[in-house]
Amino acid sequence: MKILEKYLLKEILRSSLSVLLIFMVILTSNTMLRLIEEASAGTFPTYLLFPVIFVKITQYSIYIIPISLFFGIIISLGRFYNSNEMAVISASGQSIFDIAGIIKKIIIPSFFIVALFSLYITPSVTEYRSKLEHRLNSEERIEEIKPGRFASSQNGKATFFVESSDKNILNKIFFSSSNEIGLTVENSKSATYYKNPDNHRFLLLKNGVIVETLSSVNANTKTTRYEEHGLMLGKELTSFDDNSLEAKNTYDLFMSNDLASRAEFQARFMLPLVTLLLGFLAIPLSYSSPRKGRYDKIFLGALVYFVYFIGMSVTKKMFLLELTPNFLGLWWLHVIVVAIIAGIYYQDKNSIPRRQ
C-alpha cells in the first residue's frame, strides 16, 4: 500500500506542478510583454514592472491551482488506464474510495492553500494593486520621458518633450501644463536631475522661458525668462480610499449585512470548494479504455471545468439580483456537484471500471 501511495502521489504531484508551471509561464509572459511594451512607449514606469507582475501572479494563483490539480489528476490516472496499470490496481482490491483516500493527501492541502489565497492574500494584494493604479493615475513621471517623442502625464494635464539626452543631462525641453485658469508652456535649453536635503527629486531647468495664459477669455499672457527653474518630481499623491469589495478583508465582509458584501464573502469560499470538489471529481472523470490515449478525457475535463465556473458566475449574479433565497446563497450549485460526485462514487464503490 505504501508503494502504491507514493507512486500515485508522486505522479499526480508531478503532473499538477507541470500544468501549474505551464499556465503560470503563459500568463506571466503575456503580462510582462504587455507591460514592457507600455514601458518602452513611456506610458508605464519601469520601477513598477516587477511589483505589478508579482500582483498578477498572486491573483492568477487562486484560479490556476484548482485547474492544475484537476488536470494533473486526469492526466496521471489517464496514463495509468492507458498502460493497464489501473487494471492491476483494481485487481489488487483497490476501490475508487481507496484511490480517493490516497489522492486526498494532495487535494486537501491544495484546498487550504487556495483558501489562504482567497480569504487573506488575494484581498491584500488587490488593495496593493489599487494603490499602484492610484499612484500611476496621480503622479507626473517626467523621469520616464524618452528623448525624441512626446509624452503625457498619467493625469493628462501635462505634456513633455525632450529632444536629446546625454547621461543625466536633458537638452531642449518642452513642458506644457493646464489648470482651471489656463495653459502654461515652458521651453528650456537643458535640464538636470537633483535631490534636495529632504530627498525630494527635482528637475532643474536652465535658460528657459515660461509663457502663462492668465485668462481663457481675453488670452492675456505673461512671459518669464529664467536662468534656473526647479520642477518637483513625484508630487504628493492625493488621498487613497479603496472601497471595492474585492480589496476588503474577509472579516469586514463577514460583519457587513448588505447584499453585495454577503455575495463577495460567500464567493471567497467558492474557489477552495472548487479545488476540493474538482479534485475528487477528476478521479472518476479520468476513467478511459486502455485503447484510448492518456489525454482522452482532457477535453471533457475542460468542458466540466468551464461549465462549473460559468455556473458559479451565474449563481452569484442570481443572488445579487435576489432571484434565489438568502438561505441558499451561492451554495446550492456546490450541493448539486456534491450529489453528483457522491452518486458516481456510490455506483463505482466496488470497482474501478474501464469506461469507454
Secondary structure, DSSP 4 states (H G I P E B T S, - for coil): -HHHHHHHHHHHHHHHHHHHHHHHHHHHHHHHHHHHHHHHTTSS-GGGHHHHHHHHHHHHHHHHHHHHHHHHHHHHHHHHHHTTHHHHHHHTT--HHHHHHHHHHHHHHHHHHHHHIIIIIHHHHHHHHHHHHHHHHH---GGGPPTTSEEE-TTSSEEEEEEEEETTEEEEEEEEEE-SS-EEEEEEEEEEEEE-TT--EEEEEEEEEEEEE--TTT--EEEEEEEEEEEESSPPPPP-----GGGS-HHHHHH--SHHHHHHHHHTTHHHHHHHHHHHHHHHHT---TTS-TTTTHHHHHHHHHHHHHHHHHHHHHHHTT-S-TTTTTTHHHHHHHHHHHHHHHHTTT------
